[in-house]
Amino acid sequence: MTENTPNPEKADQYRFVDGTTEVVFAVEEGRVLTFREYPDVDTFRQAMEVGEYEGVNLGVKELPGLEAFQDLDI
């Protein structure tokens, strides 16, 4: 991290050279919650090779699907 690296704020969006996009969802108590979108399944699988699967996050599973947000006029 450099002195030019900004502090994360809600809705900050970053693009990576592998085509992924990461968006800050929340910043609370020094923790940062993000979500990342991969350009395709193969890129996701490559990224997950260094991760360890921990099961299903029930809080996220209970969120409504994308269709719940399609008609929002933002």
C-alpha positions as CSV (number, residue, x, y, z in Angstrom):
1,M,0.0,0.0,0.0
2,T,1.2,3.5,-0.8
3,E,0.3,6.8,0.6
4,N,-1.7,7.4,-2.5
5,T,-4.0,4.4,-1.8
6,P,-7.4,5.8,-0.8
7,N,-9.3,4.7,2.3
8,P,-12.2,2.4,1.1
9,E,-15.6,4.0,1.0
10,K,-19.0,2.5,0.2
11,A,-19.6,2.2,-3.6
12,D,-15.9,2.6,-4.6
13,Q,-15.3,0.4,-7.7
14,Y,-12.0,-1.1,-8.9
15,R,-11.1,-2.9,-12.1
16,F,-8.2,-5.4,-12.2
17,V,-6.1,-6.5,-15.1
18,D,-7.7,-10.0,-15.2
19,G,-11.1,-8.3,-16.0
20,T,-12.6,-8.6,-12.5
21,T,-14.4,-5.7,-10.9
22,E,-14.5,-5.2,-7.1
23,V,-17.0,-2.9,-5.4
24,V,-16.9,-1.8,-1.7
25,F,-20.3,-2.7,-0.2
26,A,-19.7,-1.5,3.4
27,V,-17.0,-0.2,5.7
28,E,-17.6,-0.7,9.4
29,E,-15.4,-1.0,12.5
30,G,-12.3,-1.1,10.4
31,R,-13.6,-4.0,8.3
32,V,-14.3,-3.8,4.5
33,L,-17.0,-5.8,2.8
34,T,-16.7,-6.0,-1.0
35,F,-18.2,-8.0,-3.8
36,R,-16.2,-9.0,-6.9
37,E,-17.5,-9.8,-10.4
38,Y,-15.5,-12.1,-12.6
39,P,-15.7,-11.8,-16.4
40,D,-16.2,-15.5,-16.8
41,V,-16.3,-18.9,-15.0
42,D,-12.7,-19.7,-15.9
43,T,-11.3,-16.5,-14.3
44,F,-13.3,-17.3,-11.2
45,R,-12.0,-20.8,-11.0
46,Q,-8.4,-19.6,-11.4
47,A,-8.8,-17.1,-8.6
48,M,-10.4,-19.8,-6.3
49,E,-7.4,-22.1,-6.7
50,V,-5.7,-20.1,-3.9
51,G,-8.7,-19.9,-1.7
52,E,-10.3,-22.4,0.6
53,Y,-14.0,-23.1,0.4
54,E,-15.8,-22.6,3.7
55,G,-19.4,-23.4,2.8
56,V,-22.4,-21.1,2.3
57,N,-22.8,-17.7,3.9
58,L,-26.4,-17.7,5.2
59,G,-26.6,-13.9,5.4
60,V,-25.8,-13.6,1.7
61,K,-28.0,-16.6,0.7
62,E,-31.0,-14.8,2.2
63,L,-30.5,-11.7,0.1
64,P,-33.0,-11.2,-2.7
65,G,-31.9,-12.2,-6.2
66,L,-30.9,-9.7,-8.9
67,E,-34.5,-9.6,-10.2
68,A,-35.5,-7.7,-7.0
69,F,-33.3,-4.8,-8.1
70,Q,-33.9,-4.7,-11.9
71,D,-36.8,-2.1,-11.8
72,L,-35.0,0.3,-9.5
73,D,-34.5,3.7,-11.1
74,I,-31.0,4.7,-9.8
